[in-house]
Amino acid sequence: VMTLAAVAVFADGPTVIENVAHIRHKETDRISATVCELARLGVKVEERPDGLTIWPAETITPATVQTYDDHRMAMAFSLIGLKHLGVTIADPECVNKTFPDYFERLEALCG
């Protein structure tokens, strides 16, 4: 869900993610965390009990994205940083839980 939300920032129209209320009970409330961090980047987003809607962003506000000690938040939001300078991931080491060399591999893929 977080990766889809990150990619939705670049879509041609609104993206609706629904029927995912269960992700509120993971490492963090992933719906609320995703909404909060997209908003921090200046993205128009709406939270609902079972999901969220993301509108395409013409610009991204440079900011430090909080990860909530959730590896998936760090990995998903790093994708926005590939296209927009000024997106920083707080506590990138949280990816060590599942993918310790994620950022090294991402850098290798992107040159």
N, C-alpha and C positions, 0 to 999 in steps of 0.2 A: 504494500500500500504506500509506504513512504517513497519508494522508488518511482512508482507511477505518479505520485503527487509531484515529485521533483521534475519529472519529464513533462507533466501537464503544464508547467510554467511556460513551455515552448510550443504548446499546441495552438491550433488555429481558432479554437473555440473553447467554451467551458468544458471541464472534465468533471463528471460526477462519479464519485466512489461511494458505493453503498453496501449495506449488509455486511459490515466489517466491525460491528460493535465489540466483538470478542477481542480485538487488538487493544482495547482499553485496559486489559488485564495482563499485559506482557511486562517487559522490563520497566516500562513507563506507560502512561496512557498515551498510546501512539497517535490517536486521533488528535487529542488536544495539543500534544507536543508538535505534531506536524503543522497544525493550524498556527500555533504560536510562532514557529520558526519561519514559515512562509510569510506571515504578516511582518515579522522582523525584517525580512528582505524586501518588503514593500509590495508583496503579492496580494491581490484581492482573493480572499478565501472565506468560505462559510462553513462553520462546524454544525453538524447535526448529530443526534444521538447515535446513529448507526453509520456515520461516514462524513464526507466533506465534499465541497465543490470548489474547484480551483479555476480561476480565470487566467488566461494568458497574460504574461507580464511584458509590457513594452520596455521597462527598465527594471533593474534589480538594484536595490539599495545596498551598498557595501555594509556588511555586518559580520559579527561572529555568531555562528550558529551554535546553539547549545545542544548537547547530545543527550543529556539526561542519563549519562552512563549507559546508553543504548547503542550498541554497535551498528544496528540498522539505520539509525538516524544519521550517524556519521557517514556511512557509506552512501546513503541516498542523497544527502545534501551536498556531498562532494561533487556530484554530477552537475549541479548548478554552477559550482565554482569552475568547472571546465570551460564554461562559456562566458562567465562574468567575473572579472577581476574584483577583488575585494571581499570575496566570500571566504571566510576563515572558519575552520571547524575547531570548536573548543574540545579539549580532551580527546584528540584523535587516537590516543592509546586504547580507548575503549573497544576498538576493533580487535584487540588481541584475544578477545573471548572466542571468536570464530575464524578470524582471517588476519593473523598478525602482520602479514606483509601486504595488506590491501593497498596502502598508499604507494608503496614501491612498485607494485604491479600496475597500478593505475598510471603512475608516471611513465613507466616503461611503455605502456600501450599508447599513451598520448604524446610521447616524445618529449 
